[in-house]
């Protein structure tokens, strides 16, 4: 699907609830395979939707491994690089690191990977909480247009987008319906 | 979300929405102080000057810690060691400080209105840390946050504020804050310490402490400024303590789930007995903890975003 085609259409549905579940199930398998199990893993979602995706990944991993890695939230707001540029202060969200991350493998989860700036901020936030063995990044959607050298380890779906398009992730837990929509540029 | 103002001078001119933004932001900031590394880079490169014309331990330290936990540079000026003793006016001090390009000045002054005056002289943000008998907004915010935590909300609660209402900036800021959020405030004081027309601020007033305690969900004791005895506001400390001090005997008449607050510093055995101050109903130290979070929120909301272009 090219940018051109996307531009010609209005809003397009790129993932429905079933597609999201399948993608998360595959990512769960990949996490287990790559880490040879989930003993030392902690899953931290970037609020709001990254946190709910983290909970879903936890459930998917538990279904496979019969083991439940701890889940928490890492709020990158106070570490953003645009605080003194933006006109409005973004509201603070949930910061909840359930166990020490020292020596553990952190799976950081976000809904959409775009410029990479949120991930950079979240990495800095995490470093203030300890020294993890490693940090891996999982994202439901990778929409391209990176501005920093950031790469996801696990991707639910690569969706090529125009720079001005918006990618909306809706999750049943918050929005009543689970879907991913690419909204055409205004 | 934005506090669309340069300064925080008082609670009186805040809207309910602004109050709620400040309180909810403060609640989020508490987590930072629970960390092992109690610092976030949010206000890196910002300079905050604490300009204190009155002695203060708690408030000044609290503002300083809040600034440092946000990675701002905090500079403290107390008047005893500054040019004020050489006779410099507030205006000159302000102009000179501004020439060093701070981002915020936190001021405590014995004259009501000093922060407002300062805010007109300087382009940076000004935060009122207590001005005369006028307002002490950060104290009211931390009191509201403390009550919200304990009671789940503020609306509909009965708040009794007891003590020298006439000379208390804490009382005034709390009357504005709690009434804006829908609480019922009753001020309790001896006649000499009860300002005329205090009801015009939206609170009830009484000289009868036992009656006020009976219905109170929150009892807020004010510090008795002992130096006021020289000004004949009360005959003796003992009499004041007997009539308006809070001890275990008076507390027996209060509700079972009442909570006790005090802005500090406390005069043990005067306005509050040690038994009560250190007892299970006391939230005094929670107030202090919340103070840091509230001041972090104030800095974040005043300094966190880009300066609005002058219209």
Interface residues (C-beta under 8 A of the other chain):
Chain A: X78 X79 X83 X84 X85 X86 X87 X88 X89 X90 X91 X92 X93 X95 X124 X125 X128 X129 X130
Chain B: X1 X2 X3 X24 X25 X28 X29 X31 X32 X35 X36 X37 X39 X40 X41 X42 X300 X301 X304 X305 X306 X308
